[in-house]
Amino acid sequence: MVYGGYTPKQALRYNFYCSLTVIVGALFTLLLGSIAEASLVFLLPIAAGGFIYIAATDFMPVLHEHTSSSHLVGQTLIFAAGVGFMQLIVIFEHFLLT
């Protein structure tokens, strides 16, 4: 938001307002979670797509500002660690559910 022209104070305020919707979503999930369980097949890909969109539009340009080889190696290692953590979650989830 700061890159979009907002002052840091405005960006923080608007980000806070948007974060308040998390409370509404959590309450909705707690109240209607058992009813909406069948829709998880559709909602999870939408949520994942939202995170991928955020990563592609906000984080990637910042990563490309530094083009030295040390930054490239560091970024690659952090990306690989993230993929590894996701794989560990899948493995541990499988063991917990069986």
URNORGI-V620246 format. One record per residue. RES is the residue in one letter. D_CENTER is the distance of its C-alpha to the mean C-alpha in whole Angstrom. Layout:
RES,D_CENTER
RES,D_CENTER
This chain:
M,17
V,19
Y,20
G,20
G,23
Y,22
T,24
P,22
K,23
Q,22
A,19
L,18
R,20
Y,18
N,15
F,17
Y,18
C,15
S,13
L,17
T,15
V,13
I,17
V,18
G,16
A,16
L,20
F,20
T,18
L,21
L,24
L,23
G,21
S,24
I,25
A,22
E,21
A,23
S,20
L,17
V,18
F,17
L,14
L,12
P,12
I,12
A,8
A,8
G,9
G,7
F,4
I,7
Y,9
I,7
A,8
A,11
T,12
D,11
F,11
M,14
P,17
V,16
L,16
H,19
E,21
H,22
T,24
S,26
S,26
S,25
H,22
L,22
V,22
G,20
Q,17
T,18
L,19
I,15
F,14
A,16
A,15
G,12
V,13
G,16
F,14
M,13
Q,16
L,18
I,16
V,17
I,20
F,20
E,19
H,22
F,25
L,24
L,24
T,28
